[in-house]
Structure formats: structure tokens, C-alpha cells
Amino acid sequence: MKDQDDVRYVVIERRNGGVSAFLGGAILGAVAALLLAPRSGKETRQEIREGVRRVRDTAEDTIRQMQERFGEAMEEVRRQIDERVESAREALDAGRAAARQTRAEMEARIRDAKAGLHAAADAVAHGSKSDGPSQGIESNPD
């Protein structure tokens, strides 16, 4: 029976290689095809030109797709930022309106309180002139 340490295994790592991994694989494939295929020099040069053209076309397509995706992502981010800015503006406007309303209500209460205080002061002042000296204390005969 084999020992556990003698068992061999393979580790496969997955990464998002993107364009560089794709280009590397394409180049390795082209080199392997050139080395393994028995052709004349002219045919080999033609094959190299075609391989380079295919790799270039594929790379250009990949770059174009990445640019489109990036542009779409940027537009989405801009849209979200605009929505959040608009939401913040609406909240700020609502807060300002609420503050203005509260201030107006407070000013009205202050005016009413002042008017009541002045009326009471006038009543006390006029009442004390007609009744004679007053201590401001009324007795209730109940």
C-alpha cells in the first residue's frame, strides 16, 4: 500500500488572464504549429504573416470589446452618480422648505406671544390706573 505522501496530484489555478493570457496562448500555438509543420521557407513566412494578422485582428477585436464594456460601465456609473446627486438635491430642497416652514411657524408664535404679552401689559397698566394702586395680586372671593 502506498503512503499518502507518495500520491501525486495536480493543482490547477484559475485566474482571469484576460488579453495577455489569450495573446500568450495564441503566440505559443503559432510557434508550435510552425515548429511541427514541415513546410518550405516561403510557406512558413506566409503562415507567419497570416498568424500575425489573425492574432492582431483578434487582439483588436478584444480591445474594441473591452473599450465598449468600459464605456458602458462608465455611463452606468455616471447615471448612478447623477441619480444620487439629484436625490441629494431633492432632500436638500425638502429640508430647506421644512426649515422655512418651521421658522415661519416659530415667528408667528413669537409674534402671538409678544402680542399677548403686550396686551396683558397694557391691561395691567390700564387696569392699575383706573383701580388705583395695585400689587398685581387679585383676590378671588369664591
MARBA-218263 format. One record per residue (C-alpha): residue number from 0; residue in one letter; chain; x, z, y. Coordinates in steps of 0.05 Angstrom, whole numbers, always signed. Layout:
PT resi resn chain      X      Z      Y
PT  NUM    A     A      X      Z      Y
...
# end
This chain:
PT resi resn chain      X      Z      Y
PT    0    M     A     +0     +0     +0
PT    1    K     A    +26    -18    +69
PT    2    D     A    +38    +34   +122
PT    3    Q     A     -5    +29   +185
PT    4    D     A    +57    +16   +227
PT    5    D     A    +74    -47   +187
PT    6    V     A     +8    -81   +203
PT    7    R     A    +18   -136   +254
PT    8    Y     A    -33   -152   +307
PT    9    V     A    -40   -199   +366
PT   10    V     A    -61   -177   +435
PT   11    I     A    -98   -227   +477
PT   12    E     A   -105   -211   +551
PT   13    R     A   -159   -244   +591
PT   14    R     A   -145   -259   +664
PT   15    N     A   -177   -304   +715
PT   16    G     A   -118   -351   +723
PT   17    G     A   -154   -399   +768
PT   18    V     A   -119   -461   +793
PT   19    S     A    -48   -440   +775
PT   20    A     A    -65   -429   +702
PT   21    F     A   -102   -495   +699
PT   22    L     A    -45   -533   +731
PT   23    G     A     +6   -499   +686
PT   24    G     A    -33   -517   +625
PT   25    A     A    -41   -589   +648
PT   26    I     A    +33   -596   +661
PT   27    L     A    +51   -565   +593
PT   28    G     A     +2   -612   +558
PT   29    A     A    +31   -672   +594
PT   30    V     A   +103   -652   +576
PT   31    A     A    +84   -641   +503
PT   32    A     A    +49   -708   +500
PT   33    L     A   +110   -743   +529
PT   34    L     A   +158   -710   +482
PT   35    L     A   +117   -721   +420
PT   36    A     A    +93   -792   +432
PT   37    P     A   +142   -848   +411
PT   38    R     A   +138   -898   +469
PT   39    S     A   +184   -943   +508
PT   40    G     A   +212   -922   +576
PT   41    K     A   +163   -967   +613
PT   42    E     A   +103   -939   +575
PT   43    T     A   +128   -868   +585
PT   44    R     A   +135   -878   +660
PT   45    Q     A    +66   -908   +663
PT   46    E     A    +38   -849   +624
PT   47    I     A    +74   -800   +671
PT   48    R     A    +43   -835   +732
PT   49    E     A    -26   -832   +701
PT   50    G     A    -17   -760   +681
PT   51    V     A     +7   -740   +750
PT   52    R     A    -52   -778   +781
PT   53    R     A   -101   -742   +734
PT   54    V     A    -70   -674   +750
PT   55    R     A    -72   -690   +825
PT   56    D     A   -145   -713   +821
PT   57    T     A   -164   -651   +782
PT   58    A     A   -127   -606   +829
PT   59    E     A   -160   -639   +889
PT   60    D     A   -229   -631   +857
PT   61    T     A   -215   -558   +842
PT   62    I     A   -191   -545   +913
PT   63    R     A   -252   -580   +941
PT   64    Q     A   -298   -538   +898
PT   65    M     A   -262   -475   +919
PT   66    Q     A   -268   -494   +992
PT   67    E     A   -343   -506   +984
PT   68    R     A   -352   -439   +949
PT   69    F     A   -312   -404  +1002
PT   70    G     A   -353   -438  +1057
PT   71    E     A   -417   -418  +1023
PT   72    A     A   -393   -346  +1016
PT   73    M     A   -373   -345  +1089
PT   74    E     A   -441   -370  +1110
PT   75    E     A   -475   -316  +1068
PT   76    V     A   -431   -262  +1099
PT   77    R     A   -447   -289  +1169
PT   78    R     A   -521   -289  +1153
PT   79    Q     A   -518   -217  +1128
PT   80    I     A   -479   -195  +1189
PT   81    D     A   -530   -229  +1235
PT   82    E     A   -587   -195  +1199
PT   83    R     A   -554   -127  +1205
PT   84    V     A   -538   -138  +1278
PT   85    E     A   -610   -158  +1292
PT   86    S     A   -635    -97  +1254
PT   87    A     A   -589    -52  +1294
PT   88    R     A   -613    -83  +1359
PT   89    E     A   -685    -73  +1339
PT   90    A     A   -671     +0  +1321
PT   91    L     A   -635    +10  +1388
PT   92    D     A   -692    -21  +1426
PT   93    A     A   -742    +23  +1389
PT   94    G     A   -700    +84  +1404
PT   95    R     A   -696    +66  +1478
PT   96    A     A   -772    +55  +1481
PT   97    A     A   -784   +122  +1447
PT   98    A     A   -736   +156  +1495
PT   99    R     A   -771   +125  +1555
PT  100    Q     A   -839   +146  +1529
PT  101    T     A   -815   +217  +1516
PT  102    R     A   -783   +221  +1585
PT  103    A     A   -847   +196  +1618
PT  104    E     A   -888   +248  +1579
PT  105    M     A   -839   +304  +1598
PT  106    E     A   -840   +283  +1671
PT  107    A     A   -916   +283  +1670
PT  108    R     A   -917   +353  +1640
PT  109    I     A   -867   +377  +1692
PT  110    R     A   -910   +347  +1748
PT  111    D     A   -972   +380  +1719
PT  112    A     A   -936   +447  +1712
PT  113    K     A   -910   +442  +1784
PT  114    A     A   -979   +424  +1810
PT  115    G     A  -1009   +483  +1772
PT  116    L     A   -955   +529  +1798
PT  117    H     A   -965   +505  +1869
PT  118    A     A  -1040   +513  +1862
PT  119    A     A  -1031   +583  +1836
PT  120    A     A   -982   +600  +1891
PT  121    D     A  -1030   +572  +1943
PT  122    A     A  -1088   +611  +1913
PT  123    V     A  -1047   +674  +1914
PT  124    A     A  -1024   +661  +1985
PT  125    H     A  -1094   +645  +2010
PT  126    G     A  -1126   +700  +1970
PT  127    S     A  -1079   +753  +1997
PT  128    K     A  -1093   +731  +2069
PT  129    S     A  -1168   +737  +2062
PT  130    D     A  -1169   +800  +2019
PT  131    G     A  -1116   +839  +2056
PT  132    P     A  -1053   +865  +2025
PT  133    S     A  -1049   +853  +1951
PT  134    Q     A  -1000   +875  +1898
PT  135    G     A  -1016   +815  +1855
PT  136    I     A  -1050   +860  +1804
PT  137    E     A  -1124   +856  +1795
PT  138    S     A  -1163   +909  +1760
PT  139    N     A  -1217   +888  +1714
PT  140    P     A  -1277   +936  +1717
PT  141    D     A  -1302   +917  +1647
# end
